[in-house]
């Protein structure tokens, strides 16, 4: 009698439409799983950025950064994050999830050590301002990549090619030492990694279709966090290079 004013009360017994009910339940389960998957990626990424920031600040404030960076040991610190990235990217299939997690935290520590020099070059206020500006831009771009119906694959491929061109320009400018070229590299770097942020977010969302329920799902969270971490940190560093106030 409670449903007397409902023209079509829901039916779960004989004659109900199990296909529609099943589809609705399946969609709800998928949406909840996708949210958990993406939230895990963001949590790892944010925790990694926080860890790197703490390590960079402590290493710089201790005075060790200035001493170490004046020795050949600086190349080990500068290149160590790249080694972690290659190791995680190409060895993920052979690694267990806990091993990949350990490598991710090791990468964040190594990245913090390599980034410690920004506290020696730029003022604390400009670093903080640039960080929050990057965080706001990253949040907006990632939200766009997550929610847009537009396929960003073509843009992503173009941005990857842009990264290669950016690396070549950076190597060339190491010899030219051109301030105008450095400014152009910084601006292009911000734009390229802004585009990669949106594309990587959409890519990670689409990957959930294929990886949900598989043994690789846990590893995908770590690798996804690594991708977004690199987008954020590179965008921050390029933005800082032309917005930051030097000491």
FIVEX-449759 format. One record per residue: z, y, x of N, C-alpha, C, CB in turn. Coordinates in pm, whole numbers, plus 50000, padded with zeros to 5 digits. Glycine has a CB too. Layout:
BEGIN
ZYXZYXZYXZYX ...
END
This chain:
BEGIN
500004987950082500005000050000500005012650086501215000049907 500425011050216500505022850302499125028350331501225019450433 498065020150316496715024550348495905027350222495995014050432 496575030950113495845032849988494855044249995496805035349875 495105054450081494195065950090493225064650207494995078850103 493155053450270492225051350380491005044050325492905043350498 489845050550323488665044250263488215031750337487525054150258 488455031050470488055019450548489185015750642486755022250626 490205008950593491305005250680490844995550787492434999150598 491464996250906491064987251015491354972950978491784990851145 490404963851012490574949750980490634941851110489434944550889 491654933851122491784925751242491744910951207493074929051316 491634907851080491624893851039490214889051015492474891750914 490064880350916488754874650885487794885450839488874863850776 486584885650899485584895450860485594907950943485764899150717 486564909151037486584921051123485444920251223487954922451197 485174931351289484074931851387484644930551527483244944951373 484784918651582485394916951712484594923351825485574902351740 483284924351809482474930251916482794944951934480984928451886 482954952251822483284966351832484684968251886483154973151697 485634960251835487004961351884487064957952032487944952251803 486364947452071486364943552211485754954052300485624930552228 484684960352253484034970852332484974982652352482744975552266 485684986352243486604997652253487744994552349487165001152114 488294982552337489384978652426488904978052571489974965052384 487684972652589487124971852723486914985552785485834964352721 486444995152703486225008652754487525015252793485505017152650 488565013352711489885019052742490425013252872490885016352626 490274999952887490734993453010489964998453131490604978352998 488645000253113487835005253224488255019453264486345005053186 488425028153165488825041953194490175042453264488875050153065 491125034253219492445034053281492345028853425493415025353200 491525018553446491345013153580490675023053673490535000553575 489685030253622488995040253702489945051553742487795045953625 490785055853647491735066353678492715061853786492495070653552 493195049653776494105044453878493425043654014494645030753838 492175039154013491405037854137491225051454205490035031554108 490775061254130490545074654187491855081254227489805083554087 492915079254146494205085054180494745079254309495205082854066 494535066454331494955060154456494215066154575494725044954451 492915068454557492125074654664492645088654695490645075354624 492875096654592493375110254613494765110254677493415118054481 495605100854638496945100054695496905096854844497775089654622 496065087154879495915083855021495345095655099495005071555039 494325101955042493685113155111494655124655131492465117955032 495405128455026496355139555036497485136255133496925142954899 497975123855130499035119755222498535120155366499555105655188 497285116255386496705116655520496565130755573495355109955519 496115139855488495995153955529497375159655563495325162355417 498365156355481499735161155507500255155755639500675156955392 500045142755664500495136855790499825143355909500225121755791 498525145655901497795152156010498315166256036496295152655980 498585173455928499105187055942500465187356010499195193655807 501345178155972502675177656033502585174156181503565167455961 501755164056214501585160056354500995171456436500675147656364 499995178356382499365189556454500365200756480498165194956375 501165204056379502135214856394503205211356495502775218056259 503745199256487504805195056580504295194056722505395181656537 503075188956739502495187456873502235201056936501185179356867 501795210556853501525224056905502825231356936500685232056805 503795230456846505065237556864505875231856982505895236856736 505675219257014506425213157124505945218057261506325198057118 504775224057265504195228557391503355217957459505275232957483 503405205757407502635194757470501135196457451503075181457413 500735202257336499305203857309498645212657415499085209757170 499285223557448498715232757547498625226157684499555245557556 499625218057718499615211357848498575200257853500995205757879 498535191957749497635180557749496175184957743497955171257633 495895195257662494515199757646493965206357772494425209357531 494805208757870494345214257997494045203258098495375223858055 494155190758056493895179358143492745170958087495175170758160 492205161858167491125153058116491575144357999490615144158228 492885143057978493385135057867492945140657732494895134157873 492545153357732492135159557606490935152357544491785174357628 490065146557628488885139757575489275127157500487915136357688 490345120657543490835108957471491335112957333491955101957550 492045124257326492575129157199491455133757107493565140557223 490455140457164489345145657084488475134357028488495155257168 488245124057109487325113357069488005101856995486625107957190 489335101157001490045090156936489775089256785491535091756959 489785100556711489485099456566488125093356538489565113056502 487145096456623485805090956603485815075756620484805097256703 486615070956714486735056656734487355049856613487565053756857 488365056156554488985050656433487975049956319490205059156392 487195060456303486215060956194485195049756208485495074556190 484655048056328483665037456350484295023656330483065038556492 485515021956381486175009156367486435005456222487475009256442 486885015256142487155012556001485875010455922487955023955941 484855018255952483615017655875482865004655898482735029455910 482785000456024481974988656056482774975656058481314990556190 484094976756060484904964656066485664961655939485864965656177 485414969355832486184967855709486044953955648485754978255608 484854948155654484624934955593485434923955660483154931455599 485714925655789486444915355863487954917555862485954914856005 488384929255818489794932755821490484929655689489974947455855 491794927355697492614926355578493004940455535493864917555602 493344942055408493694955355355494844961855431494044954255209 495954954755461497044961055538496584966055675498184951255555 495674958755740495154963255869494374976255854494264952455932 493574977055749492794989155724493715000855692491794986855609 494784998255620495765008755591496405013955719496845003555496 496775004755806497385008755934496435017156017497804996356013 495165013356019494165021156092493985035056031492825013656094 494065035955899493925048955834495045058355877493915047355681 496285053355876497395061955918497295065256066498745055155889 496825055656146496615058656288495555069356307496215046056364 494495068656228493445078856232494025092556198492305075456136 494855093356096495445106156055496315112056165496275104455927 497065103556235497875108256348496985113356460498795097056401 495935105556494495015109656600494315122656563493975098656626 493955124056437493305136356392494255148156401492795134856247 495525145856370496515156556382496665161156526497855151856329 496675151756620496775155456762495565163756805496895142856849 494365159656761493155166756802493065180556738491925158556767 493675182056618493615194956549494745204356588493655192656401 495635199956675496795208156711496395221356776497695200556805 495205221856835494775234056904494555245756809493505231456982 494345242856679494125254056587495375262856578493745248956447 496555256956601497785264756598497955273156724498985255656581 497175269956827497195277856950496165289056945496935268857071 495135287356861494035296956857494165306756741492715289556846 494595301856625494635310156503496075313056459493875303156389 496245323756387497575327256336497965317756223497595341956287 499265316056207499755307056103499365311655964501245305956112 499365324855942499015330155810497565327055774499255345455806 496655328755871495245326255842494975311255823494355331755955 495725302955895495585288355876496025284555736496415280655981 497155289855691497675286855558496705291855450499065293155538 496215304055466495285309755367494015301455357494945324255404 493465297755473492245289755473492485275855415491695288555615 493655270355443493965256955390493995257155237495315252055444 494675266955179494755267455033493405270854971495805277754990 492615279055039491265281954989490415269254990490595292955074 490535261455097489805248755106490275239054999489965242555245 491595238454978492145229254877491615232654738493685229754878 491555245654707491035249754577489575246354561491235264554557 488785249054665487345245954660487125230854651486625251654784 487895223354728487765208754726488075203254587488695202354830 489135208054525489515203254392488395205954291490825210054346 487835217954295486755221354202485505213054226486425236054214 485135211354352483935203654384484105188854351483585205254532 485285183554378485535169454348485555167054197486855164854410 486115176454124486115175353977484695175653923486945186753914 483865184153981482455184753940481765171353966481715196054013 481975166054087481365153354121481825141954032481645149954264 483065142553987483625131953902483095132853760485145132753901 482925145053711482605146853569481125149053538483375158453517 480335153253637478945156453607478135144053570478305163353726 477185145853480476255135253443475015135153532475855136653296 474875145453611473715146653699473855136953817473565161253750 472765130453852472755121353966472665129554096471585111253955 473685128354180473745136354303473255128654425475165141054326 472615117254405472195108854518471215116154610471565096054467 470265123154551469275130354633469945141154716468175136554544 470885148354653471605158754725472445152654836472495166754629 473065141054810473875134554910473065130555032474545122454852 471875125155009471005121355121470605133555203469755114255069 470325144455135469975156855203471145162055287469525167555102 472365161055232473545165755303473835157255426474745165755211 473605144255417473795135455532472835139355644473595120655493 471595142255609470635147055708471095160355766469235148355645 471705168655680472225181355726473335179755828472725189455610 474175169555812475235166855909474645163556046476145155355861 473585155556045472935152056172472375164556240471805141656148 471705172856161471185185456216472305194456266470365192756112 473425194456195474575202556233475135198056368475665201956125 475235185056387475745179756514474835183456630475905164456505 473515182756606472565186456711472715201256745471115183456667 472855209756643473005224156666474305227156742472995231756532 475355219656712476635221856781476525218056928477755213656714 475815207256958475625203257097474795213657172474945189357105 473735218657108472885228757171473685241457199471675232057082 474525245257103475285257657120476405256357223475875261956988 476745244257261477705242557370477155248157500478065227757388 475835248057512475195253457632474785268157613473965245057668 474365271657491473915285357467475075295157452473055285857344 476185290157392477355298657367476985311257288478015302757500 476165309357183475725320457101476695322456984474285318157050 477235334556971478175337356862477445337556727478885350756885 476205342256726475435342456601475125328256555474125350456620 474775319656650474495305756615475755298756569473885298356735 476895302056629478155296056590478515299956447479275300356686 478265312556412478515317056275477625309556176478285332256264 476355307956212475425300756124475855286156108473985301356180 476315279956216476785266156210477995265056119477145261056352 478905274656128480115274356045479775275655896481075285556087 478885284955864478495286955724477795274555670477575299255710 476855269255748476145257155704477105245355693475005253855801 478065244555784479035233755780479845233855652479965234655898 480275245655610481035246955484480185242355367481495261455462 478925246955362478035243455251477725228455248476735251455259 477485222755365477135208555372478305199855326476715204755515 479505202655375480645194255339481145197155197481775196055438 480815208955146481085211555004480215202454918480825226454969 478935201454954478035192554881478435177954895476605194454928 478875174055015479295160255037480545156854957479545157855185 481405166654935482615164254855482235159954713483495176854851 481315167354651480885163954516480175150454514479965174854460 479285148154611478525135654614479425123654640477455136354719 480335124854737481225113654768482105110154649482095117054890 482565120154575483395117354458482605109554354483925130354397 481375113754328480535106454233480245092354284479225113954206 479975090954412479685077854470480895068454457479295079354618 482085073754482483285065554472483545061254328484495073154527 483225070054235483395066454094482415055354056483185078754003 481185056454101480175046454068480465033054134478795051354109 481075033354253481405021054322482415012654245481955024254460 483215019254163484235012054088483595001453997485075021754005 482405004153945481704994453860481554981053932480314999853817 481114981754057480814969654132482024963254196479804972654237 483074971254223484194966254303485424962754222484554976254405 485484967054096486674964554014486954949554005486504970553875 488164945654038488554931654027488194923154146487954925853907 487504928554246487124920854364488164922654474485714925254415 488064914354577488994915254688488784927954772488854903054776 487614933854759487304945754838487824958554772485784946854860 488354957654651488774969554578489844977354654489284965854441 490814970254712491874976954789491324983754913492944967054828 490384977354980489764983455098488944995655058488874973255171 488294994854940487475006154894488315018654874486765002554763 489565016954833490465028454817490685035354952491825023954756 490945027355056491195033055188489935039855243491665022055286 488795033355231487555039155281487145051555201486435028855277 487425051355072487165063154990488035074855031487385059954844 489305072055058490215082655105489745088155239491645077255118 489225079455325488705083955455487525093455436488285071955541 486625090055344485455098555319485875112355271484525092055215 486755112855172487185125755117488035133455219487985123654988 488815126455299489585132855405488645140155501490445122555482 487595133355544486645139455638485945151455576485605129155684 485595150455448484975161855380485915173855380484585158155234 487175171355346488145182255336488405188555473489465176955277 488675180155573489035185355705487875192955769489475173955796 486675187655755485525194655814485255207855743484275185855807 485375207955611485195220455538486265230655580485255217955386 487485226055597488585234755641488315240455780489905227055640 487895232055873487685236656010486525246556020487445224856102 485435243655949484305253055953484665266255885483085246855885 485425265455778485835277755709486795285855798486515274355574 487675278955866488635285755954487945292556070489665275956007 486845286856118486185292256238485615306156216485065283056281 485305309756089484825323656069485715331955977483425323356014 486725325855919487675333555838489035335355906487875326955704 489345326456002490655326756065490845338556160490875314056139 492055343856165492415354556258492925348456388493475364056196 492285351756497492685346256626493905353456681491545347156726 494685346156759495885351956820495525361856930496795340956877 
END
